[in-house]
């Protein structure tokens, strides 16, 4: 049985009060419409047709060629939107899922269950429903004598008796594909909004003797459609809770799950502990037995097994196994730390490879560099990599000692086993096992400190008298 999906994503989303097109607003780091597409693909839908309208170019730029598109140039209702896929799907045999692109909380398991019930019952249409204590704004499910679905009534068209119904239409359906498009031709816009409702298909199919069934979702939160920033925040909260629970069930310890922010594509190994205030974003991948946080932000960063990262920001970085990073470190894109590397407080590293067992303990900047193994970079040492126009590279060999407050002026090569004396500004290459020193010789003048203080006091007294 061929399975297809139509994703409705043509609405403008005026209530979002945003320049960003509605279905592209992210929930836990991923556009809403991408969550929906993952759900239908996970339910084995072979084709996905996205109905676009307002912001069509923006949606296509995000989703790319992974889906097919149909344009709804004028928004005349959900039934009209589905009709835009007629030329692409009407001749297909099979079932078609119709789902809104602003329902990011729908799970693939729920879509699978709806399709399975549809096929089992031999239904012409199956409606995904939910029971809400406060159903205001949602279309109501009106059941017939046999408990089948008689019709769906939009909230604005409900009678007082229908408004009291708590079972609502989630806006997700499964149809016999051929019957869907045959029936859409019979839908009119004789309603309060003057629109072509997809829900009218249910009533028409039922009146023609077809079987209409309802699939009641276990978790009512899956019914949430995001129409404003309040609903977006609620969807974010519920999705985050779902994501965090999944990691906990997989063996991750979250000290305070309500204050830990993990996006949808993040992976974390068992026996890793994440402390509150941490934000794990993008395609971050964390190994087992790690300690992350508190107050750590990792974006598209790989962390090896057994590493500890505290109060740190990392973007596009790779941290090897058993590393110790932070607190207050900044790992910028292109940073790659080998095994058992130490990066301490107030250290910034950018586009640099650091070999295993090396240390950058505190107050340093290392950029555009390759650093070997067993290297110690002292407090305040920096690589001066930028001349205002070009970035240049610093290469440091194995077993090098770089003293505190050393300035390594790129381009520069420091050989294996070299020793850079503290306070030096190094502008020429240093050979293997050489010691480099580049600073003025110290001169002590006996008793001169008191002369300096006397001069300072005299200047201060004169300034007071002038005032």
C-alpha positions in Angstrom: 0.0 0.0 0.0 1.5 3.3 -1.1 1.7 6.0 1.6 1.8 9.7 0.8 1.7 12.9 2.7 0.4 16.5 2.1 1.8 19.0 4.5 -0.1 22.3 4.7 2.3 25.2 4.9 0.8 28.0 3.0 -0.6 30.2 5.7 0.9 33.6 6.4 0.9 33.4 10.2 0.0 37.0 11.0 -0.5 36.3 14.6 3.2 35.3 15.0 4.0 39.1 14.6 7.3 38.1 13.0 9.2 38.6 9.7 9.9 34.9 9.8 7.4 32.7 8.0 5.3 30.8 10.5 6.3 27.1 9.8 10.0 28.1 9.8 9.9 29.2 13.5 12.1 26.7 15.3 11.0 24.4 18.1 14.0 23.0 20.0 16.4 24.1 17.2 14.4 22.8 14.2 11.7 24.5 12.0 8.2 23.3 12.9 7.7 22.0 9.4 10.8 19.9 9.6 9.4 18.2 12.7 6.2 17.4 10.8 8.1 16.0 7.8 10.2 13.8 10.1 7.0 12.4 11.6 5.4 11.5 8.2 8.7 10.1 6.8 9.1 8.1 10.0 5.6 6.6 9.3 6.9 5.4 5.9 5.3 8.0 3.6 7.1 7.6 0.3 6.1 11.1 -1.1 5.8 14.4 0.8 4.0 17.3 -0.9 4.4 20.6 0.9 1.7 23.2 0.0 3.4 26.6 0.0 2.0 30.1 -0.4 3.3 33.1 1.7 7.0 32.7 2.1 7.2 29.9 -0.5 10.8 30.8 -1.4 11.9 30.8 2.2 10.3 27.4 2.9 11.9 25.9 -0.2 15.3 27.3 0.7 15.1 25.5 4.1 13.7 22.2 2.9 15.5 22.0 -0.4 14.9 19.2 -2.8 14.0 16.7 -0.1 10.3 17.2 -0.7 7.9 18.1 -3.6 6.0 21.5 -3.6 2.6 22.8 -4.8 1.8 26.5 -4.7 -1.4 27.8 -3.2 -1.2 31.3 -4.6 -4.5 32.4 -3.0 -5.4 31.1 0.5 -9.1 29.9 0.2 -9.1 27.3 3.0 -7.6 23.9 3.8 -9.7 22.1 1.2 -8.4 24.5 -1.4 -4.9 23.9 -0.2 -5.1 20.2 -0.6 -6.5 20.6 -4.1 -3.3 22.2 -5.2 -1.7 18.7 -5.1 -4.4 17.2 -7.3 -2.3 17.1 -10.5 0.5 15.3 -8.6 -1.5 12.7 -6.6 -5.0 12.3 -7.8 -4.2 9.3 -10.0 -2.3 7.4 -7.3 -3.7 4.4 -5.4 -3.0 4.3 -1.7 -3.4 6.4 1.4 -2.6 10.0 1.9 -1.9 11.7 5.3 -2.9 15.4 5.4 -1.2 17.3 8.2 -0.5 20.9 9.1 3.0 22.2 9.0 2.5 24.1 12.3 1.9 20.9 14.5 5.5 20.1 15.5 4.6 17.8 18.4 2.9 15.1 16.4 5.0 11.9 16.7 5.8 9.4 14.0 4.3 6.7 16.2 1.0 8.5 16.2 0.9 8.9 12.4 1.8 5.2 12.1 -1.0 4.2 14.5 -3.5 6.4 12.5 -2.5 4.8 9.2 -2.7 1.3 10.7 -6.2 1.9 12.1 -7.3 3.4 8.8 -6.2 0.3 6.9 -7.5 -2.1 9.5 -11.0 -0.5 9.4 -11.1 -0.1 5.6 -12.0 3.5 6.1 -12.4 6.2 3.5 -11.0 8.7 6.0 -9.5 8.6 9.5 -9.4 11.7 11.7 -6.7 12.1 14.4 -8.6 13.5 17.4 -7.8 14.5 21.0 -9.8 15.3 24.1 -9.2 18.7 25.6 -10.6 20.2 28.8 -10.6 23.5 27.0 -11.4 22.9 23.3 -12.1 26.5 22.4 -11.0 27.4 18.9 -10.8 23.8 17.6 -13.2 22.0 15.3 -15.5 19.5 17.1 -15.9 15.8 16.3 -19.6 14.9 16.0 -20.1 11.2 16.3 -23.0 9.2 15.0 -25.1 6.4 16.5 -22.4 3.8 15.8 -19.8 6.0 17.4 -18.3 6.7 14.0 -17.4 10.2 12.8 -20.5 11.9 11.5 -19.0 15.3 10.7 -16.5 17.8 11.9 -17.8 21.3 12.7 -15.4 24.3 12.8 -15.6 26.2 16.1 -17.1 29.3 14.5 -19.9 27.2 12.9 -20.7 25.2 16.1 -24.1 25.2 17.7 -24.3 25.5 21.5 -24.5 21.7 21.8 -21.6 21.2 19.5 -19.5 23.7 21.5 -19.8 21.5 24.5 -18.1 18.6 22.8 -14.5 18.1 24.2 -13.2 15.8 21.4 -11.5 18.0 18.8 -10.0 17.6 15.4 -6.2 17.9 15.4 -6.1 18.8 11.7 -4.4 15.5 10.8 -6.1 13.0 8.6 -5.6 9.8 6.6 -7.6 9.4 3.4 -8.1 6.9 0.7 -6.2 8.9 -1.9 -8.6 8.6 -4.8 -11.7 9.3 -2.7 -10.0 12.3 -1.2 -9.6 14.1 -4.5 -12.9 12.9 -5.9 -14.7 14.3 -2.9 -12.8 17.6 -2.8 -14.5 18.5 -6.1 -17.9 18.5 -4.2 -16.8 20.8 -1.4 -18.4 24.3 -1.4 -17.5 27.5 0.5 -21.0 28.0 2.0 -19.8 28.7 5.6 -19.0 31.7 7.9 -15.6 32.2 6.4 -16.4 31.7 2.8 -13.6 29.1 2.6 -13.3 25.5 1.2 -12.9 23.4 4.4 -11.1 20.0 4.2 -13.3 19.0 7.1 -16.4 19.1 4.7 -14.9 16.1 3.0 -15.6 14.0 6.1 -19.3 14.9 6.0 -19.6 14.2 2.3 -17.9 10.9 2.5 -20.1 9.9 5.4 -23.3 10.9 3.7 -22.3 8.7 0.7 -22.1 5.7 3.0 -18.3 5.6 3.5 -16.7 4.5 6.8 -15.2 7.4 8.8 -13.2 6.5 11.9 -11.4 8.5 14.6 -8.0 7.8 16.0 -7.8 9.3 19.5 -4.3 10.4 20.4 -3.0 9.4 23.8 -1.1 12.6 24.4 -3.3 15.7 23.8 -0.2 17.9 23.5 0.3 16.5 20.0 -2.8 18.4 19.0 -1.1 21.8 19.6 -1.1 24.0 16.5 1.2 27.0 16.7 -0.4 30.2 15.7 1.3 32.8 18.0 4.4 33.2 20.1 2.5 31.9 23.2 1.8 28.6 21.6 5.3 28.5 20.2 6.7 28.8 23.7 4.4 26.1 24.9 5.4 23.8 22.1 9.1 24.5 22.9 8.5 23.6 26.5 6.7 20.4 25.8 9.2 19.3 23.1 12.1 20.0 25.4 10.5 17.9 28.1 10.0 15.1 25.6 13.6 15.3 24.4 15.1 15.5 27.9 13.0 12.5 29.0 14.3 10.5 26.0 17.9 11.2 27.1 17.2 10.2 30.7 15.7 7.0 29.5 18.9 6.3 27.6 21.1 6.7 30.6 21.9 10.4 30.7 21.7 12.2 34.1 20.1 15.6 34.0 20.5 17.3 37.3 17.6 19.7 36.7 15.8 18.7 33.5 13.5 21.7 33.6 16.5 24.0 33.2 18.5 22.0 30.7 18.0 22.9 27.1 18.7 20.2 24.5 17.8 20.6 20.9 16.3 17.9 18.7 19.4 16.6 16.9 21.7 16.4 19.9 23.1 12.9 20.8 24.4 12.1 24.3 26.1 8.9 25.6 25.1 6.9 28.7 26.4 7.9 32.1 27.0 11.5 31.0 25.8 14.2 33.5 24.4 17.5 32.3 24.1 20.3 34.8 21.4 23.0 34.7 21.7 26.1 32.6 23.4 24.2 29.8 22.3 24.7 26.1 23.2 21.9 23.7 22.4 22.9 20.1 22.5 21.8 16.5 24.2 18.5 15.8 26.2 18.4 19.0 27.3 14.9 19.9 28.5 14.0 23.4 30.1 10.7 24.3 29.7 8.6 27.5 30.9 9.4 31.0 31.2 13.2 30.4 30.3 16.1 32.6 28.7 19.0 30.9 28.0 22.3 32.7 26.7 24.1 34.5 26.0 27.0 32.2 27.6 25.6 29.1 26.6 26.2 25.5 27.7 23.7 22.9 26.7 24.2 19.2 27.5 21.6 16.5 30.3 20.4 18.8 31.7 16.8 19.2 32.8 15.8 22.7 34.7 12.6 23.3 34.1 10.1 26.1 35.1 11.0 29.6 35.5 14.8 29.0 34.5 17.6 31.4 33.3 20.9 30.0 32.2 23.6 32.5 30.9 27.1 32.0 32.1 27.1 28.4 30.9 28.2 25.0 31.9 26.0 22.0 30.9 26.4 18.4 31.8 23.9 15.7 34.6 22.4 17.9 35.9 18.9 18.5 36.9 17.9 22.0 38.8 14.6 22.4 38.5 12.0 25.1 39.2 12.8 28.7 39.7 16.5 28.1 39.1 19.2 30.8 37.7 22.5 29.5 36.7 25.6 31.4 35.5 27.3 33.3 34.9 30.3 31.1 36.6 29.0 28.0 35.6 29.8 24.4 36.2 27.2 21.7 35.5 28.7 18.3 34.9 26.9 14.9 37.8 24.8 13.7 39.1 24.0 17.2 40.2 20.3 17.6 41.5 19.1 21.0 43.3 15.8 21.2 43.0 13.3 24.0 43.5 14.6 27.6 44.0 18.2 26.7 43.5 20.9 29.3 41.9 24.2 28.4 41.4 26.4 31.4 39.7 29.6 32.5 39.4 32.6 30.1 41.1 30.8 27.2 39.9 31.4 23.6 40.9 28.9 20.9 40.0 29.3 17.3 40.7 27.2 14.2 43.5 25.4 16.0 44.5 21.7 16.5 46.0 20.9 19.9 47.7 17.6 20.4 47.1 15.1 23.2 48.3 15.9 26.8 48.8 19.6 26.0 47.7 22.4 28.3 46.5 25.9 27.8 45.6 26.6 31.5 44.5 30.2 31.6 44.2 33.7 30.1 45.5 32.8 26.6 44.4 33.2 23.0 45.5 30.6 20.5 44.2 31.1 16.9 45.1 29.6 13.5 47.6 27.3 15.0 48.8 23.7 15.1 50.0 22.7 18.6 51.8 19.4 19.2 51.6 16.9 22.1 52.8 17.6 25.6 52.9 21.3 25.1 52.5 23.8 27.9 51.2 27.3 27.0 51.7 29.6 29.9 49.3 32.2 31.4 48.7 35.2 29.0 50.5 33.7 26.0 49.0 34.4 22.6 49.4 33.7 19.0 49.3 37.0 17.1 47.7 35.7 13.9 46.1 38.8 12.3 47.9 41.7 10.7 44.7 43.6 9.8 44.4 42.0 6.4 45.6 38.4 6.6 45.4 35.5 9.0 48.8 33.6 9.5 49.6 30.3 11.0 51.6 29.3 14.1 53.1 25.8 14.3 54.3 24.5 17.6 56.0 21.1 17.8 55.8 18.5 20.5 57.1 18.9 24.1 57.3 22.7 23.8 57.2 25.0 26.8 55.8 28.5 26.1 56.3 30.8 29.1 53.8 33.3 30.5 53.0 36.4 28.5 54.8 35.3 25.4 53.7 36.7 22.1 54.1 34.4 19.1 53.9 36.5 16.0 52.7 34.5 13.0 53.7 33.2 10.6 55.9 31.2 13.0 57.3 27.7 13.5 58.5 26.5 16.9 60.4 23.2 16.8 60.0 20.1 19.0 61.3 20.5 22.6 61.8 24.3 22.2 61.6 26.6 25.2 60.1 30.1 24.9 61.1 32.3 27.9 58.3 34.1 29.7 57.6 37.7 28.5 59.2 37.1 25.1 57.9 38.4 21.7 59.0 35.8 19.2 59.1 36.9 15.6 61.5 34.4 14.1 61.3 30.6 13.8 62.7 28.5 16.7 64.6 25.3 15.9 64.2 22.0 17.8 65.4 22.2 21.4 66.4 25.8 21.2 65.6 28.3 23.9 64.2 31.6 22.6 64.3 34.9 24.6 63.3 38.3 23.2 63.0 41.0 25.8 65.0 43.9 27.2 67.6 43.2 29.8 66.4 44.2 33.3 68.1 47.1 34.9 67.7 47.8 38.7 68.5 51.4 40.0 69.2 51.4 43.7 66.9 53.8 45.7 65.3 55.1 42.6 61.8 54.1 43.6 61.7 56.8 46.3 62.7 59.4 43.8 59.8 58.4 41.5 57.4 58.6 44.4 58.7 62.1 45.4 58.2 63.3 41.9 54.7 61.9 41.8 53.8 63.6 45.2 55.1 66.9 43.9 53.0 66.7 40.7 49.9 65.9 42.8 50.5 68.8 45.2 50.9 71.2 42.3 47.7 70.0 40.6 45.8 70.6 43.9 47.2 74.1 44.3 46.3 74.9 40.7 42.7 73.7 41.2 
